[in-house]
């Protein structure tokens, strides 16, 4: 299992568009990918699950993956957070 903490730094948080980008990225990998915020867990391959986290700007989200390409999956999703989901 690989995990890394990401901070939500885009001003609108994880709304529909960023959630969609996360899902589109996660489904490229064979590993199971989860996002965890304040003890709540979301399947990163489900847009409804990701949006239910209600991760606002400033939130810390743990990106966790388990499987054969777990490192690559975590790195790709962390990159989305670092790029502010290409919003700013």
Secondary structure, 3 states (H helix, E strand, C coil): CEEEEEECCCCCCCCHHHHHHHHHHHCCCCCEEEEEECCEEEECCCHHHHHHCCCCCCCEEEEEEECCCHHHHHHHHHHHHHCHHHCC
